Amino acid sequence: MNPMVSHTYSCHAYCRPSCSYTWKVAEGPWVSGQGNVISVTPQEQETSKTLMCKATNIVSGLFATGTQDIPVTRARFNCTADCVPSCRYMWTVGDHALRGSEIEITVDRPMRSVALTCEAQNTLTRKSMTGSKTVWMGAGPSNVKISGPGMLVVTELNNFTCTANCYPSCSYIWQWKWTTEVLATASGQTVSILPPETVDALTVFCEAMDTVSHLFLSTSVLRYVARLSDISIQSETGRWTVTVGHHYEFICLVDCTPSCNYTWTFEGKTFSNDVVYLPVFHKGEKPMTESTQQIPITEYHHTELLTCIAQNTISGAVIRKTQILTIITGPSNVKISGPGMLVVTELNNFTCTANCYPSCSYIWQWKIIRYFHPVGNWTVDGDGGHHYEFICLVDCTPSCNYTWTFEGKTFSNDVVYLPVFHKGEKPMTESTQQIPITEYHHTELLTCIAQNTISGAVIRKTQILTIISEPIGGQPFSLKCVGSQNPGSVAWLKDGLPLTVSDRLHLSEDNTLLTFSTLQQSDTGTYQCVINEGPGPINCSISWFYNGKLLSKNASISFTPVTPPNQAVLSCVAYDSLTKKNSSAETNVVVPYGPFKVQIVEVNKGPVGKELTALPGSTTALQCVADCYPSCSISWFYNGKLLCSISWFYNGKLLSKNASISFTPVTPPNQAVLSCVAYDSLTKKNSSAETNVVVPYGPFKVQIVEVNKGPVGKELTALPGSTTALQCVADCYPSCSISWFYNGKLLSKNASISFTPVTPPNQAVLSCVAYDSLTKKNSSAETNVVVPYGPFKVQIVEVNKGPVGKELTALPGSTTALQCVADCYPGCSISWFYNGKLLSKNASISFTPVTPPNQAVLSCVAYDSLTKKNSSAETTVVVPYGPVSVTISGPSSLEVGVMATFTCSATCVPTCTYTWTVFGSPVNGHSINLTLNRYVATESISCEARNDVSGKTATVNDTLSVSGPRSPSSISCAPHCR
């Protein structure tokens, strides 16, 4: 401090949310209400001032204090000279003259400099000499301010500038901290800060110091770091499987400071979320921001990428997260198709369909509803000429038509009674028919035929009726013989003996009707009519043969077939031993079996096995073979749908009615079961074979995806030694093999890799190839891997000359073409700084120095945004100046025989060379020693200062008085070279 001059000081503290400030000056009271700035004016008699500042947190009430002792200084100057007996002194300060050897200067306003001149005069000789001095004035520092960005960006150099009111100038010292840890220090009016990625805020301090008084004042600013990391997507359901036609809510969480804008992409559409939640900072927590977005699932795909893109509103940095969603459809629109009525004797095929992705499985269940209706026995009782009513009962659904046959006649019944369903009863229908008995026979067949009105199926029932006529004594009675109409072949027996005719008992002309005119008691007995083809006994022997072998000689047998074979002839032979003739009847016995060994066979290749691969658009010839006898009906099913019995369908469409088809798959689906069922209508058994039809497709949409981030795009940056988790994804069915290639060489055959680049080269192609061994097709994706390095070997180069070295001379107003070169890949950004201030961000500059100062540091900083590293080169720029203010210092007079030393000095950049002139002779050197050997009244000397760079010179002359003997003598000069 200077006495009687007002000085301003400010107080700064690291507080959250803010602090209030109170001041104390020396032993005075604590004073508040002035904010963090105070003005102090020291008194003339004071030698120092003690300032105390107390910062108090406005929320917690906690406080901290800072103390600084500031000296009160005065500028005193003394003028001395070697005088005998003594000297008087006269000062000249500007326009003012002062007497005395000591003066004191106090400056109350900023001044650049003041010239002081002191004249010493010998009180006896009245000779005088003068000395001059230029005093540079200092003022400040005050009003210290830091200007720069309001938020720090991690990936860029953040430039801050410190300004202060100083005279003639200030120097600046920087310091930045994270909490209490000092991260770095720097000097210069402008500083570039690259914050670490691990911090969320920095406190930046600037101390301004006056270059003359060395007084200093500091200030600080708190700057938060614009952060963008740790992105994730959350699903409201916790699953990544979604269904077409529904809406789903997804949340994007990002560590983002101060805030982010969000964009979502899905199914080629972009969703912008305008609601951004600013973070609230808590100790130990990350400042997370979130975006919530409802995503409609509108289209069908196997998979789809959901991407959240967050962009920091300050730094513009972008981070993204991609989640693979599996999109499913259904089940919906479930339908059962099939016949409206079941047919008992046939396979009744039903198909269940639904809209599903990737596919639906189907489970069937059917229940048997049992009904019961008591069906009575057939009751036949009748006499010739009477009518009898018979009832035909049939388990028939929904209804039947009925036909009756008896004695070669057909009776149609138009009245059909539909069934009434009752719990526990069968749905019976009935037909009632009156049958007239018109002729006499021993037996007659009565048949009821029922035909289902829907299925056309026919069922019949035959009942053997025994027709009797009750004999009554005294009444006529007749017996009928059914057989040959040759009268000679019919004979009648009574009780096993030939019957004799009489007037009361007579035969018809064909001997088939025996009539009693009146029955008598003597007619009681057993009557037989025998048909004989020729003369001889009326009895024949019977022989049964099966497959050419004698089976039995009984007229009646219980027949059980013996296999093999499953088809043979059964015959019975009647032999008359009297006539020596025989006659036979035969039937073809069929013993069904199977089905066994059912197989699906590819023509000319063989059984297809558990899986059949069918390429899209390809044709495959298939057959269903089974071991059945005599034969089986075949039904084909695909994807749970009936194709047809001996008719081929695919995906519900009729393909062919041949047992062999040319099969061309239609997708979707790309995987389904094809089965064939063999059914034997005689054994009532069935058996099946099935194969899994796989219709491969792809590969499509091959992408290289960085895990938890998304597709890598056309370029992937990988730092040396880093590891990047990558996946190769492709739309293939059923699957694809993956091969990775880097720089033309096979890298891996896994779908996921941990990729670490190998250099050189620092740029190469990374590709993944998806190959489908079924479709024999491949597809690939690639990215250009850039492995950055540097910066190394940073140099400042003068165009057409080479590196400038540690020092660069530049004349005032001149222009020098400079380049900043660095070994970087793929490239570095360049920043030039001169005298601590940002000069340019171009790699090449045309440099013209600005003075003052005439000597300052020029540096270039190379920064690689990929490696996050920087390196610099610097040179000291020297701008030639002077010579000015050339002075000769030394005694003001010479004494004969006494050596005197004189020094020549000047303000000169770079340093000047000096040439003295003594008695007309040049002497080189900064200083000279003179010894005068003779007395002269005065002696003149001169000194020339020369700037060897600019070539400029300046000369100062001095006239010295001589004391001592007045006898002739010689003078000698001893130069003092630098």
QUIJOPE-V821178 format. One record per residue. OMEGA is omega as a letter, one per 30 degrees, with the letter a starting at -180 (* if undefined). Layout:
# QUIJOPE-V821178
[[OMEGA] [OMEGA]]
This chain:
# QUIJOPE-V821178
[[l] [a] [l] [l] [a] [l] [a] [l] [l] [a] [a] [l] [l] [a] [l] [g] [l] [a] [l] [a] [l] [a] [l] [a] [a] [a] [a] [a] [l] [a] [l] [l] [l] [a] [a] [a] [l] [l] [a] [l] [a] [l] [a] [a] [a] [l] [l] [l] [l] [l] [l] [l] [l] [l] [a] [l] [a] [a] [a] [a] [l] [a] [l] [a] [l] [a] [l] [l] [a] [a] [l] [a] [l] [l] [l] [l] [l] [l] [a] [l] [l] [a] [l] [g] [a] [l] [l] [a] [l] [l] [l] [l] [a] [l] [a] [l] [a] [l] [l] [a] [a] [l] [l] [a] [l] [a] [l] [l] [a] [l] [a] [a] [l] [a] [l] [l] [l] [l] [l] [a] [l] [a] [l] [a] [a] [l] [a] [l] [a] [l] [a] [l] [l] [a] [l] [a] [l] [l] [a] [g] [l] [l] [a] [a] [l] [l] [a] [a] [l] [a] [l] [l] [a] [a] [a] [l] [a] [a] [l] [l] [l] [l] [l] [l] [a] [l] [g] [a] [l] [l] [a] [l] [a] [l] [l] [a] [l] [a] [a] [a] [l] [a] [a] [l] [l] [l] [a] [a] [l] [a] [l] [a] [l] [a] [l] [a] [a] [a] [l] [l] [l] [l] [a] [l] [l] [l] [l] [a] [l] [a] [a] [a] [a] [l] [a] [l] [a] [l] [a] [l] [l] [a] [l] [a] [l] [a] [l] [a] [l] [l] [l] [l] [l] [l] [l] [a] [a] [a] [a] [l] [a] [a] [l] [l] [a] [l] [a] [l] [l] [a] [l] [a] [a] [l] [a] [l] [g] [a] [a] [l] [a] [l] [l] [l] [l] [l] [l] [l] [l] [l] [l] [a] [a] [a] [l] [a] [a] [a] [l] [a] [l] [a] [l] [a] [l] [l] [a] [l] [a] [l] [l] [a] [l] [a] [l] [l] [a] [a] [a] [l] [l] [l] [l] [a] [l] [a] [l] [l] [l] [l] [l] [a] [l] [a] [a] [l] [a] [l] [a] [l] [a] [l] [l] [l] [l] [a] [l] [l] [l] [g] [l] [l] [a] [a] [l] [l] [a] [a] [l] [a] [l] [l] [a] [a] [a] [l] [l] [a] [l] [a] [l] [l] [l] [l] [a] [l] [g] [l] [l] [l] [a] [l] [a] [l] [l] [a] [l] [l] [a] [l] [a] [l] [a] [l] [a] [l] [l] [l] [l] [l] [a] [l] [a] [l] [a] [l] [l] [a] [l] [a] [l] [l] [a] [l] [a] [l] [g] [a] [a] [l] [a] [l] [l] [l] [l] [l] [l] [a] [l] [a] [l] [a] [a] [a] [l] [a] [l] [a] [l] [a] [l] [l] [l] [a] [l] [l] [a] [l] [a] [l] [l] [a] [l] [a] [l] [l] [a] [a] [a] [l] [l] [l] [l] [a] [l] [a] [l] [a] [l] [l] [a] [a] [l] [a] [a] [a] [a] [l] [a] [l] [a] [l] [l] [l] [l] [a] [a] [l] [a] [a] [l] [a] [a] [l] [l] [a] [a] [l] [a] [l] [a] [a] [a] [l] [l] [a] [a] [a] [a] [l] [a] [l] [l] [a] [l] [a] [l] [a] [l] [l] [l] [l] [a] [a] [a] [a] [l] [a] [a] [l] [a] [a] [l] [a] [l] [l] [l] [l] [l] [a] [a] [a] [a] [l] [l] [a] [l] [l] [a] [l] [a] [a] [a] [a] [l] [a] [a] [a] [l] [l] [a] [l] [l] [l] [l] [l] [l] [a] [l] [a] [a] [l] [l] [l] [l] [l] [l] [a] [l] [a] [l] [a] [f] [g] [l] [l] [a] [a] [l] [a] [l] [a] [l] [a] [l] [a] [a] [a] [a] [l] [l] [l] [a] [l] [a] [l] [l] [a] [l] [l] [a] [l] [l] [g] [l] [l] [l] [a] [l] [a] [l] [a] [l] [l] [l] [a] [a] [l] [a] [a] [l] [l] [l] [a] [l] [a] [l] [l] [a] [l] [a] [l] [l] [a] [a] [l] [a] [l] [g] [l] [l] [l] [a] [l] [l] [l] [l] [a] [l] [a] [l] [l] [l] [l] [a] [l] [a] [l] [l] [a] [l] [a] [l] [l] [a] [l] [l] [l] [l] [a] [l] [a] [l] [a] [l] [a] [f] [g] [l] [l] [l] [a] [l] [a] [l] [a] [l] [a] [l] [a] [l] [l] [a] [a] [l] [l] [a] [l] [a] [l] [l] [a] [l] [l] [a] [l] [l] [g] [l] [l] [l] [a] [l] [a] [l] [a] [l] [l] [l] [a] [a] [a] [a] [a] [l] [l] [l] [a] [l] [l] [a] [l] [a] [l] [a] [l] [l] [a] [a] [l] [a] [l] [f] [l] [l] [l] [a] [l] [l] [l] [l] [a] [l] [a] [l] [a] [a] [l] [l] [l] [l] [l] [l] [a] [l] [a] [l] [a] [f] [g] [l] [l] [a] [a] [l] [a] [l] [a] [l] [a] [l] [a] [a] [l] [a] [a] [l] [l] [a] [l] [a] [l] [l] [a] [l] [l] [a] [l] [l] [g] [l] [l] [l] [a] [l] [a] [l] [a] [l] [l] [l] [a] [a] [a] [a] [a] [l] [l] [a] [a] [l] [l] [a] [l] [a] [l] [a] [l] [l] [a] [a] [l] [a] [l] [g] [l] [l] [l] [a] [l] [l] [l] [l] [a] [l] [a] [l] [a] [a] [l] [l] [l] [l] [l] [l] [a] [l] [a] [l] [a] [f] [g] [l] [l] [a] [a] [l] [a] [l] [a] [l] [a] [l] [a] [a] [l] [a] [a] [l] [l] [a] [l] [a] [l] [l] [a] [l] [l] [a] [a] [l] [g] [l] [l] [l] [a] [l] [l] [a] [a] [a] [l] [l] [l] [a] [l] [l] [a] [l] [a] [l] [a] [l] [l] [a] [l] [a] [l] [f] [a] [a] [l] [a] [l] [l] [l] [l] [a] [l] [a] [l] [l] [a] [l] [a] [a] [l] [l] [a] [l] [a] [a] [l] [a] [l] [a] [l] [l] [a] [l] [l] [l] [l] [l] [a] [l] [a] [l] [a] [a] [a] [l] [l] [a] [l] [a] [l] [l] [a] [l] [a] [l] [l] [a] [a] [l] [l] [l] [l] [l] [l] [a] [l] [a] [l] [a] [l] [*]]
